[in-house]
Amino acid sequence: MTTYRIVVADDHVLLREEIKKMLGECAEIKVVGEASDGLEALALVKELPPDMVILDISMPNLGGIGATRQIKRFHPEVKVLILTMHNSWDYLHQAIIAGADGYLLKEDANAELFPAIKKIRKGEVYVSPHLGSK
């Protein structure tokens, strides 16, 4: 299987570092870029392009929903996984309408990040198992 190229976008440096560390444990995945907001993520998608972007919803300059909309408009082949603290059906709905391929709660990331990526990579939609449970 070829290397799966991922960009990680979150305004919290420590979270980006933790995601990169987790992804680095998989030989099939390579983090090719990181961004602190949606505008930086868009620039990286245009420059690289990656296979997937992992986006937070709440970021400065351009949030994850707006960035997803732009990524899917100009690079529909790039998969988008929203990684968020927002345990909300409304945010999920907005993400899916924007074109997101998956919606993962940060609280589920330790156990679900790789299953989410695998499912999305196969062309399926992923939704966090604990969405709406609180």
SULMOFEN-V576342 format. One record per helix or strand of 2 or more residues. SS is the DSSP state (A for helix, B for strand). FROM is the first residue (numbers start at 1). TO is the last residue. Records with the same first field share a line. If there is no record, write none. Layout:
BEGIN
SS->FROM-TO / FROM-TO
END
This chain:
BEGIN
B->4-9 / 29-35 / 52-55 / 79-84 / 102-105 / 126-127
A->13-23 / 38-48 / 64-74 / 89-98 / 106-121
END
